[in-house]
Amino acid sequence: MPRLQEIHANLIDRLQEARDQGWLGEVAAIETTLAAALKLEAMRDRAAQPFTVHLGMPDFRRDAGRTSAEPER
């Protein structure tokens, strides 16, 4: 986590420098990288949240018996 914070701070510094220098392509690339990093962080946070989904349990009782058109012997 500390390394990611360092990378984020570096990107912010690079973004400011690119804006100061008028490097529009670099500004766009850094903004894209920051947006992707925020999405990854949100995905990681979402994955860390415990959740369950109740899908229900199918009822096989009525389908479990076999029927046949032929009479039993």
PDB file of N, CA, C and O in Angstrom:
ATOM      1  N   MET A   1       0.814  -1.194   0.000  1.00  0.00           N
ATOM      2  CA  MET A   1       0.000   0.000   0.000  1.00  0.00           C
ATOM      3  C   MET A   1       0.864   1.267   0.000  1.00  0.00           C
ATOM      4  O   MET A   1       0.562   2.203  -0.740  1.00  0.00           O
ATOM      5  N   PRO A   2       1.912   1.322   0.796  1.00  0.00           N
ATOM      6  CA  PRO A   2       2.763   2.514   0.761  1.00  0.00           C
ATOM      7  C   PRO A   2       3.351   2.767  -0.631  1.00  0.00           C
ATOM      8  O   PRO A   2       3.483   3.914  -1.057  1.00  0.00           O
ATOM      9  N   ARG A   3       3.698   1.697  -1.324  1.00  0.00           N
ATOM     10  CA  ARG A   3       4.257   1.853  -2.675  1.00  0.00           C
ATOM     11  C   ARG A   3       3.218   2.457  -3.625  1.00  0.00           C
ATOM     12  O   ARG A   3       3.548   3.307  -4.452  1.00  0.00           O
ATOM     13  N   LEU A   4       1.977   2.018  -3.505  1.00  0.00           N
ATOM     14  CA  LEU A   4       0.921   2.573  -4.350  1.00  0.00           C
ATOM     15  C   LEU A   4       0.682   4.051  -4.037  1.00  0.00           C
ATOM     16  O   LEU A   4       0.418   4.844  -4.941  1.00  0.00           O
ATOM     17  N   GLN A   5       0.773   4.412  -2.786  1.00  0.00           N
ATOM     18  CA  GLN A   5       0.627   5.823  -2.420  1.00  0.00           C
ATOM     19  C   GLN A   5       1.768   6.654  -3.001  1.00  0.00           C
ATOM     20  O   GLN A   5       1.562   7.789  -3.432  1.00  0.00           O
ATOM     21  N   GLU A   6       2.956   6.091  -3.009  1.00  0.00           N
ATOM     22  CA  GLU A   6       4.114   6.773  -3.590  1.00  0.00           C
ATOM     23  C   GLU A   6       3.931   6.958  -5.100  1.00  0.00           C
ATOM     24  O   GLU A   6       4.237   8.020  -5.642  1.00  0.00           O
ATOM     25  N   ILE A   7       3.436   5.929  -5.767  1.00  0.00           N
ATOM     26  CA  ILE A   7       3.193   6.007  -7.211  1.00  0.00           C
ATOM     27  C   ILE A   7       2.131   7.057  -7.504  1.00  0.00           C
ATOM     28  O   ILE A   7       2.273   7.846  -8.438  1.00  0.00           O
ATOM     29  N   HIS A   8       1.065   7.068  -6.707  1.00  0.00           N
ATOM     30  CA  HIS A   8       0.003   8.049  -6.892  1.00  0.00           C
ATOM     31  C   HIS A   8       0.542   9.472  -6.736  1.00  0.00           C
ATOM     32  O   HIS A   8       0.235  10.341  -7.552  1.00  0.00           O
ATOM     33  N   ALA A   9       1.336   9.713  -5.705  1.00  0.00           N
ATOM     34  CA  ALA A   9       1.917  11.041  -5.484  1.00  0.00           C
ATOM     35  C   ALA A   9       2.822  11.430  -6.646  1.00  0.00           C
ATOM     36  O   ALA A   9       2.833  12.588  -7.064  1.00  0.00           O
ATOM     37  N   ASN A  10       3.578  10.471  -7.169  1.00  0.00           N
ATOM     38  CA  ASN A  10       4.451  10.733  -8.302  1.00  0.00           C
ATOM     39  C   ASN A  10       3.643  11.105  -9.544  1.00  0.00           C
ATOM     40  O   ASN A  10       4.018  12.010 -10.291  1.00  0.00           O
ATOM     41  N   LEU A  11       2.546  10.408  -9.756  1.00  0.00           N
ATOM     42  CA  LEU A  11       1.691  10.725 -10.905  1.00  0.00           C
ATOM     43  C   LEU A  11       1.110  12.137 -10.795  1.00  0.00           C
ATOM     44  O   LEU A  11       1.013  12.854 -11.791  1.00  0.00           O
ATOM     45  N   ILE A  12       0.731  12.523  -9.596  1.00  0.00           N
ATOM     46  CA  ILE A  12       0.197  13.878  -9.386  1.00  0.00           C
ATOM     47  C   ILE A  12       1.270  14.912  -9.704  1.00  0.00           C
ATOM     48  O   ILE A  12       0.986  15.923 -10.348  1.00  0.00           O
ATOM     49  N   ASP A  13       2.504  14.667  -9.255  1.00  0.00           N
ATOM     50  CA  ASP A  13       3.611  15.584  -9.545  1.00  0.00           C
ATOM     51  C   ASP A  13       3.886  15.659 -11.048  1.00  0.00           C
ATOM     52  O   ASP A  13       4.089  16.742 -11.597  1.00  0.00           O
ATOM     53  N   ARG A  14       3.889  14.504 -11.701  1.00  0.00           N
ATOM     54  CA  ARG A  14       4.123  14.466 -13.147  1.00  0.00           C
ATOM     55  C   ARG A  14       3.006  15.170 -13.908  1.00  0.00           C
ATOM     56  O   ARG A  14       3.253  15.829 -14.918  1.00  0.00           O
ATOM     57  N   LEU A  15       1.781  15.028 -13.420  1.00  0.00           N
ATOM     58  CA  LEU A  15       0.648  15.690 -14.057  1.00  0.00           C
ATOM     59  C   LEU A  15       0.802  17.206 -13.978  1.00  0.00           C
ATOM     60  O   LEU A  15       0.568  17.907 -14.962  1.00  0.00           O
ATOM     61  N   GLN A  16       1.192  17.705 -12.823  1.00  0.00           N
ATOM     62  CA  GLN A  16       1.385  19.146 -12.663  1.00  0.00           C
ATOM     63  C   GLN A  16       2.505  19.646 -13.568  1.00  0.00           C
ATOM     64  O   GLN A  16       2.376  20.696 -14.198  1.00  0.00           O
ATOM     65  N   GLU A  17       3.600  18.898 -13.633  1.00  0.00           N
ATOM     66  CA  GLU A  17       4.717  19.288 -14.494  1.00  0.00           C
ATOM     67  C   GLU A  17       4.286  19.301 -15.961  1.00  0.00           C
ATOM     68  O   GLU A  17       4.642  20.216 -16.703  1.00  0.00           O
ATOM     69  N   ALA A  18       3.528  18.300 -16.378  1.00  0.00           N
ATOM     70  CA  ALA A  18       3.079  18.232 -17.769  1.00  0.00           C
ATOM     71  C   ALA A  18       2.160  19.405 -18.095  1.00  0.00           C
ATOM     72  O   ALA A  18       2.228  19.966 -19.188  1.00  0.00           O
ATOM     73  N   ARG A  19       1.309  19.769 -17.156  1.00  0.00           N
ATOM     74  CA  ARG A  19       0.437  20.934 -17.379  1.00  0.00           C
ATOM     75  C   ARG A  19       1.262  22.220 -17.478  1.00  0.00           C
ATOM     76  O   ARG A  19       1.018  23.066 -18.337  1.00  0.00           O
ATOM     77  N   ASP A  20       2.241  22.345 -16.580  1.00  0.00           N
ATOM     78  CA  ASP A  20       3.095  23.540 -16.598  1.00  0.00           C
ATOM     79  C   ASP A  20       3.860  23.662 -17.914  1.00  0.00           C
ATOM     80  O   ASP A  20       4.033  24.766 -18.430  1.00  0.00           O
ATOM     81  N   GLN A  21       4.310  22.552 -18.450  1.00  0.00           N
ATOM     82  CA  GLN A  21       5.100  22.551 -19.678  1.00  0.00           C
ATOM     83  C   GLN A  21       4.236  22.569 -20.946  1.00  0.00           C
ATOM     84  O   GLN A  21       4.747  22.784 -22.045  1.00  0.00           O
ATOM     85  N   GLY A  22       2.939  22.345 -20.789  1.00  0.00           N
ATOM     86  CA  GLY A  22       2.046  22.350 -21.939  1.00  0.00           C
ATOM     87  C   GLY A  22       2.091  21.054 -22.746  1.00  0.00           C
ATOM     88  O   GLY A  22       1.788  21.051 -23.939  1.00  0.00           O
ATOM     89  N   TRP A  23       2.466  19.965 -22.102  1.00  0.00           N
ATOM     90  CA  TRP A  23       2.550  18.662 -22.782  1.00  0.00           C
ATOM     91  C   TRP A  23       1.173  17.992 -22.729  1.00  0.00           C
ATOM     92  O   TRP A  23       0.889  17.187 -21.841  1.00  0.00           O
ATOM     93  N   LEU A  24       0.339  18.340 -23.691  1.00  0.00           N
ATOM     94  CA  LEU A  24      -1.052  17.889 -23.647  1.00  0.00           C
ATOM     95  C   LEU A  24      -1.182  16.371 -23.759  1.00  0.00           C
ATOM     96  O   LEU A  24      -2.042  15.778 -23.109  1.00  0.00           O
ATOM     97  N   GLY A  25      -0.350  15.745 -24.564  1.00  0.00           N
ATOM     98  CA  GLY A  25      -0.392  14.285 -24.690  1.00  0.00           C
ATOM     99  C   GLY A  25      -0.027  13.600 -23.384  1.00  0.00           C
ATOM    100  O   GLY A  25      -0.640  12.606 -22.993  1.00  0.00           O
ATOM    101  N   GLU A  26       0.965  14.136 -22.727  1.00  0.00           N
ATOM    102  CA  GLU A  26       1.387  13.576 -21.439  1.00  0.00           C
ATOM    103  C   GLU A  26       0.304  13.784 -20.377  1.00  0.00           C
ATOM    104  O   GLU A  26       0.054  12.904 -19.553  1.00  0.00           O
ATOM    105  N   VAL A  27      -0.330  14.948 -20.407  1.00  0.00           N
ATOM    106  CA  VAL A  27      -1.433  15.225 -19.463  1.00  0.00           C
ATOM    107  C   VAL A  27      -2.541  14.193 -19.654  1.00  0.00           C
ATOM    108  O   VAL A  27      -3.043  13.629 -18.682  1.00  0.00           O
ATOM    109  N   ALA A  28      -2.922  13.946 -20.909  1.00  0.00           N
ATOM    110  CA  ALA A  28      -3.992  12.985 -21.189  1.00  0.00           C
ATOM    111  C   ALA A  28      -3.605  11.582 -20.739  1.00  0.00           C
ATOM    112  O   ALA A  28      -4.429  10.861 -20.177  1.00  0.00           O
ATOM    113  N   ALA A  29      -2.359  11.192 -20.984  1.00  0.00           N
ATOM    114  CA  ALA A  29      -1.907   9.853 -20.591  1.00  0.00           C
ATOM    115  C   ALA A  29      -1.906   9.684 -19.069  1.00  0.00           C
ATOM    116  O   ALA A  29      -2.320   8.644 -18.556  1.00  0.00           O
ATOM    117  N   ILE A  30      -1.449  10.691 -18.364  1.00  0.00           N
ATOM    118  CA  ILE A  30      -1.407  10.604 -16.899  1.00  0.00           C
ATOM    119  C   ILE A  30      -2.821  10.599 -16.326  1.00  0.00           C
ATOM    120  O   ILE A  30      -3.104   9.862 -15.382  1.00  0.00           O
ATOM    121  N   GLU A  31      -3.713  11.420 -16.893  1.00  0.00           N
ATOM    122  CA  GLU A  31      -5.095  11.417 -16.417  1.00  0.00           C
ATOM    123  C   GLU A  31      -5.756  10.062 -16.648  1.00  0.00           C
ATOM    124  O   GLU A  31      -6.532   9.594 -15.815  1.00  0.00           O
ATOM    125  N   THR A  32      -5.449   9.435 -17.777  1.00  0.00           N
ATOM    126  CA  THR A  32      -5.986   8.096 -18.053  1.00  0.00           C
ATOM    127  C   THR A  32      -5.457   7.087 -17.040  1.00  0.00           C
ATOM    128  O   THR A  32      -6.203   6.242 -16.545  1.00  0.00           O
ATOM    129  N   THR A  33      -4.172   7.180 -16.738  1.00  0.00           N
ATOM    130  CA  THR A  33      -3.562   6.280 -15.759  1.00  0.00           C
ATOM    131  C   THR A  33      -4.183   6.470 -14.378  1.00  0.00           C
ATOM    132  O   THR A  33      -4.469   5.495 -13.683  1.00  0.00           O
ATOM    133  N   LEU A  34      -4.390   7.718 -13.983  1.00  0.00           N
ATOM    134  CA  LEU A  34      -5.007   7.990 -12.678  1.00  0.00           C
ATOM    135  C   LEU A  34      -6.442   7.455 -12.632  1.00  0.00           C
ATOM    136  O   LEU A  34      -6.861   6.899 -11.616  1.00  0.00           O
ATOM    137  N   ALA A  35      -7.194   7.617 -13.718  1.00  0.00           N
ATOM    138  CA  ALA A  35      -8.570   7.108 -13.753  1.00  0.00           C
ATOM    139  C   ALA A  35      -8.585   5.586 -13.621  1.00  0.00           C
ATOM    140  O   ALA A  35      -9.418   5.027 -12.909  1.00  0.00           O
ATOM    141  N   ALA A  36      -7.659   4.923 -14.311  1.00  0.00           N
ATOM    142  CA  ALA A  36      -7.580   3.457 -14.219  1.00  0.00           C
ATOM    143  C   ALA A  36      -7.192   3.035 -12.804  1.00  0.00           C
ATOM    144  O   ALA A  36      -7.718   2.051 -12.283  1.00  0.00           O
ATOM    145  N   ALA A  37      -6.284   3.766 -12.187  1.00  0.00           N
ATOM    146  CA  ALA A  37      -5.869   3.437 -10.820  1.00  0.00           C
ATOM    147  C   ALA A  37      -7.038   3.572  -9.848  1.00  0.00           C
ATOM    148  O   ALA A  37      -7.190   2.759  -8.937  1.00  0.00           O
ATOM    149  N   LEU A  38      -7.860   4.600 -10.043  1.00  0.00           N
ATOM    150  CA  LEU A  38      -9.028   4.773  -9.176  1.00  0.00           C
ATOM    151  C   LEU A  38     -10.024   3.638  -9.366  1.00  0.00           C
ATOM    152  O   LEU A  38     -10.629   3.179  -8.397  1.00  0.00           O
ATOM    153  N   LYS A  39     -10.203   3.174 -10.616  1.00  0.00           N
ATOM    154  CA  LYS A  39     -11.103   2.054 -10.871  1.00  0.00           C
ATOM    155  C   LYS A  39     -10.576   0.780 -10.219  1.00  0.00           C
ATOM    156  O   LYS A  39     -11.340   0.017  -9.627  1.00  0.00           O
ATOM    157  N   LEU A  40      -9.276   0.554 -10.332  1.00  0.00           N
ATOM    158  CA  LEU A  40      -8.692  -0.628  -9.706  1.00  0.00           C
ATOM    159  C   LEU A  40      -8.848  -0.586  -8.191  1.00  0.00           C
ATOM    160  O   LEU A  40      -9.128  -1.604  -7.558  1.00  0.00           O
ATOM    161  N   GLU A  41      -8.666   0.594  -7.620  1.00  0.00           N
ATOM    162  CA  GLU A  41      -8.825   0.739  -6.173  1.00  0.00           C
ATOM    163  C   GLU A  41     -10.269   0.465  -5.764  1.00  0.00           C
ATOM    164  O   GLU A  41     -10.518  -0.205  -4.761  1.00  0.00           O
ATOM    165  N   ALA A  42     -11.214   0.981  -6.538  1.00  0.00           N
ATOM    166  CA  ALA A  42     -12.625   0.740  -6.239  1.00  0.00           C
ATOM    167  C   ALA A  42     -12.964  -0.745  -6.362  1.00  0.00           C
ATOM    168  O   ALA A  42     -13.722  -1.282  -5.554  1.00  0.00           O
ATOM    169  N   MET A  43     -12.404  -1.402  -7.368  1.00  0.00           N
ATOM    170  CA  MET A  43     -12.637  -2.837  -7.539  1.00  0.00           C
ATOM    171  C   MET A  43     -12.059  -3.617  -6.366  1.00  0.00           C
ATOM    172  O   MET A  43     -12.689  -4.553  -5.873  1.00  0.00           O
ATOM    173  N   ARG A  44     -10.865  -3.239  -5.915  1.00  0.00           N
ATOM    174  CA  ARG A  44     -10.241  -3.916  -4.783  1.00  0.00           C
ATOM    175  C   ARG A  44     -11.069  -3.732  -3.517  1.00  0.00           C
ATOM    176  O   ARG A  44     -11.257  -4.673  -2.746  1.00  0.00           O
ATOM    177  N   ASP A  45     -11.561  -2.514  -3.311  1.00  0.00           N
ATOM    178  CA  ASP A  45     -12.397  -2.243  -2.138  1.00  0.00           C
ATOM    179  C   ASP A  45     -13.691  -3.042  -2.204  1.00  0.00           C
ATOM    180  O   ASP A  45     -14.152  -3.569  -1.191  1.00  0.00           O
ATOM    181  N   ARG A  46     -14.272  -3.130  -3.381  1.00  0.00           N
ATOM    182  CA  ARG A  46     -15.526  -3.875  -3.551  1.00  0.00           C
ATOM    183  C   ARG A  46     -15.295  -5.368  -3.314  1.00  0.00           C
ATOM    184  O   ARG A  46     -16.126  -6.036  -2.699  1.00  0.00           O
ATOM    185  N   ALA A  47     -14.187  -5.882  -3.791  1.00  0.00           N
ATOM    186  CA  ALA A  47     -13.884  -7.299  -3.606  1.00  0.00           C
ATOM    187  C   ALA A  47     -13.634  -7.635  -2.141  1.00  0.00           C
ATOM    188  O   ALA A  47     -13.854  -8.771  -1.720  1.00  0.00           O
ATOM    189  N   ALA A  48     -13.181  -6.670  -1.371  1.00  0.00           N
ATOM    190  CA  ALA A  48     -12.884  -6.908   0.039  1.00  0.00           C
ATOM    191  C   ALA A  48     -14.144  -6.917   0.903  1.00  0.00           C
ATOM    192  O   ALA A  48     -14.108  -7.395   2.037  1.00  0.00           O
ATOM    193  N   GLN A  49     -15.254  -6.397   0.384  1.00  0.00           N
ATOM    194  CA  GLN A  49     -16.490  -6.371   1.151  1.00  0.00           C
ATOM    195  C   GLN A  49     -17.155  -7.745   1.111  1.00  0.00           C
ATOM    196  O   GLN A  49     -17.363  -8.311   0.039  1.00  0.00           O
ATOM    197  N   PRO A  50     -17.481  -8.267   2.274  1.00  0.00           N
ATOM    198  CA  PRO A  50     -18.159  -9.570   2.281  1.00  0.00           C
ATOM    199  C   PRO A  50     -19.606  -9.408   1.816  1.00  0.00           C
ATOM    200  O   PRO A  50     -20.309  -8.482   2.219  1.00  0.00           O
ATOM    201  N   PHE A  51     -20.018 -10.309   0.979  1.00  0.00           N
ATOM    202  CA  PHE A  51     -21.402 -10.294   0.553  1.00  0.00           C
ATOM    203  C   PHE A  51     -21.818 -11.701   0.151  1.00  0.00           C
ATOM    204  O   PHE A  51     -21.003 -12.527  -0.259  1.00  0.00           O
ATOM    205  N   THR A  52     -23.089 -11.938   0.282  1.00  0.00           N
ATOM    206  CA  THR A  52     -23.638 -13.216  -0.143  1.00  0.00           C
ATOM    207  C   THR A  52     -24.867 -12.943  -0.989  1.00  0.00           C
ATOM    208  O   THR A  52     -25.566 -11.946  -0.804  1.00  0.00           O
ATOM    209  N   VAL A  53     -25.107 -13.824  -1.890  1.00  0.00           N
ATOM    210  CA  VAL A  53     -26.283 -13.733  -2.742  1.00  0.00           C
ATOM    211  C   VAL A  53     -27.083 -15.006  -2.539  1.00  0.00           C
ATOM    212  O   VAL A  53     -26.581 -16.106  -2.768  1.00  0.00           O
ATOM    213  N   HIS A  54     -28.321 -14.856  -2.112  1.00  0.00           N
ATOM    214  CA  HIS A  54     -29.164 -16.015  -1.914  1.00  0.00           C
ATOM    215  C   HIS A  54     -29.806 -16.369  -3.243  1.00  0.00           C
ATOM    216  O   HIS A  54     -30.649 -15.627  -3.748  1.00  0.00           O
ATOM    217  N   LEU A  55     -29.418 -17.481  -3.801  1.00  0.00           N
ATOM    218  CA  LEU A  55     -29.954 -17.929  -5.076  1.00  0.00           C
ATOM    219  C   LEU A  55     -31.124 -18.883  -4.903  1.00  0.00           C
ATOM    220  O   LEU A  55     -31.767 -19.270  -5.878  1.00  0.00           O
ATOM    221  N   GLY A  56     -31.392 -19.253  -3.686  1.00  0.00           N
ATOM    222  CA  GLY A  56     -32.477 -20.189  -3.438  1.00  0.00           C
ATOM    223  C   GLY A  56     -32.009 -21.606  -3.694  1.00  0.00           C
ATOM    224  O   GLY A  56     -30.926 -21.828  -4.234  1.00  0.00           O
ATOM    225  N   MET A  57     -32.817 -22.543  -3.311  1.00  0.00           N
ATOM    226  CA  MET A  57     -32.496 -23.948  -3.518  1.00  0.00           C
ATOM    227  C   MET A  57     -33.601 -24.544  -4.357  1.00  0.00           C
ATOM    228  O   MET A  57     -34.771 -24.464  -3.982  1.00  0.00           O
ATOM    229  N   PRO A  58     -33.258 -25.136  -5.476  1.00  0.00           N
ATOM    230  CA  PRO A  58     -34.317 -25.711  -6.304  1.00  0.00           C
ATOM    231  C   PRO A  58     -35.007 -26.860  -5.579  1.00  0.00           C
ATOM    232  O   PRO A  58     -34.391 -27.586  -4.798  1.00  0.00           O
ATOM    233  N   ASP A  59     -36.282 -27.004  -5.853  1.00  0.00           N
ATOM    234  CA  ASP A  59     -37.075 -28.059  -5.233  1.00  0.00           C
ATOM    235  C   ASP A  59     -37.188 -29.213  -6.223  1.00  0.00           C
ATOM    236  O   ASP A  59     -37.921 -29.123  -7.208  1.00  0.00           O
ATOM    237  N   PHE A  60     -36.461 -30.297  -5.960  1.00  0.00           N
ATOM    238  CA  PHE A  60     -36.435 -31.443  -6.857  1.00  0.00           C
ATOM    239  C   PHE A  60     -37.470 -32.511  -6.473  1.00  0.00           C
ATOM    240  O   PHE A  60     -37.612 -33.517  -7.168  1.00  0.00           O
ATOM    241  N   ARG A  61     -38.175 -32.293  -5.390  1.00  0.00           N
ATOM    242  CA  ARG A  61     -39.069 -33.340  -4.910  1.00  0.00           C
ATOM    243  C   ARG A  61     -40.128 -33.733  -5.942  1.00  0.00           C
ATOM    244  O   ARG A  61     -40.392 -34.922  -6.122  1.00  0.00           O
ATOM    245  N   ARG A  62     -40.729 -32.778  -6.611  1.00  0.00           N
ATOM    246  CA  ARG A  62     -41.779 -33.127  -7.555  1.00  0.00           C
ATOM    247  C   ARG A  62     -41.210 -33.739  -8.827  1.00  0.00           C
ATOM    248  O   ARG A  62     -41.910 -34.475  -9.522  1.00  0.00           O
ATOM    249  N   ASP A  63     -39.938 -33.445  -9.147  1.00  0.00           N
ATOM    250  CA  ASP A  63     -39.316 -33.967 -10.360  1.00  0.00           C
ATOM    251  C   ASP A  63     -38.505 -35.227 -10.110  1.00  0.00           C
ATOM    252  O   ASP A  63     -38.033 -35.854 -11.058  1.00  0.00           O
ATOM    253  N   ALA A  64     -38.335 -35.604  -8.858  1.00  0.00           N
ATOM    254  CA  ALA A  64     -37.458 -36.726  -8.535  1.00  0.00           C
ATOM    255  C   ALA A  64     -38.084 -38.076  -8.863  1.00  0.00           C
ATOM    256  O   ALA A  64     -37.367 -39.016  -9.205  1.00  0.00           O
ATOM    257  N   GLY A  65     -39.381 -38.190  -8.767  1.00  0.00           N
ATOM    258  CA  GLY A  65     -40.041 -39.462  -9.067  1.00  0.00           C
ATOM    259  C   GLY A  65     -40.088 -39.702 -10.565  1.00  0.00           C
ATOM    260  O   GLY A  65     -40.268 -38.768 -11.346  1.00  0.00           O
ATOM    261  N   ARG A  66     -39.925 -40.957 -10.964  1.00  0.00           N
ATOM    262  CA  ARG A  66     -39.981 -41.274 -12.386  1.00  0.00           C
ATOM    263  C   ARG A  66     -41.379 -41.750 -12.743  1.00  0.00           C
ATOM    264  O   ARG A  66     -42.018 -42.493 -11.998  1.00  0.00           O
ATOM    265  N   THR A  67     -41.821 -41.312 -13.873  1.00  0.00           N
ATOM    266  CA  THR A  67     -43.097 -41.811 -14.378  1.00  0.00           C
ATOM    267  C   THR A  67     -42.841 -42.454 -15.725  1.00  0.00           C
ATOM    268  O   THR A  67     -41.906 -42.089 -16.437  1.00  0.00           O
ATOM    269  N   SER A  68     -43.672 -43.399 -16.058  1.00  0.00           N
ATOM    270  CA  SER A  68     -43.488 -44.106 -17.304  1.00  0.00           C
ATOM    271  C   SER A  68     -44.854 -44.334 -17.949  1.00  0.00           C
ATOM    272  O   SER A  68     -45.851 -44.516 -17.250  1.00  0.00           O
ATOM    273  N   ALA A  69     -44.895 -44.324 -19.247  1.00  0.00           N
ATOM    274  CA  ALA A  69     -46.140 -44.575 -19.943  1.00  0.00           C
ATOM    275  C   ALA A  69     -46.479 -46.067 -19.904  1.00  0.00           C
ATOM    276  O   ALA A  69     -47.643 -46.441 -20.046  1.00  0.00           O
ATOM    277  N   GLU A  70     -45.460 -46.928 -19.712  1.00  0.00           N
ATOM    278  CA  GLU A  70     -45.681 -48.365 -19.659  1.00  0.00           C
ATOM    279  C   GLU A  70     -46.055 -48.785 -18.238  1.00  0.00           C
ATOM    280  O   GLU A  70     -45.518 -48.238 -17.275  1.00  0.00           O
ATOM    281  N   PRO A  71     -46.950 -49.730 -18.098  1.00  0.00           N
ATOM    282  CA  PRO A  71     -47.284 -50.203 -16.748  1.00  0.00           C
ATOM    283  C   PRO A  71     -46.105 -50.980 -16.157  1.00  0.00           C
ATOM    284  O   PRO A  71     -45.316 -51.602 -16.869  1.00  0.00           O
ATOM    285  N   GLU A  72     -46.021 -50.917 -14.824  1.00  0.00           N
ATOM    286  CA  GLU A  72     -44.948 -51.637 -14.154  1.00  0.00           C
ATOM    287  C   GLU A  72     -45.205 -53.132 -14.232  1.00  0.00           C
ATOM    288  O   GLU A  72     -46.361 -53.555 -14.261  1.00  0.00           O
ATOM    289  N   ARG A  73     -44.163 -53.930 -14.266  1.00  0.00           N
ATOM    290  CA  ARG A  73     -44.287 -55.401 -14.344  1.00  0.00           C
ATOM    291  C   ARG A  73     -43.960 -56.043 -13.062  1.00  0.00           C
ATOM    292  O   ARG A  73     -44.013 -57.268 -12.953  1.00  0.00           O
TER     293      ARG A  73
END
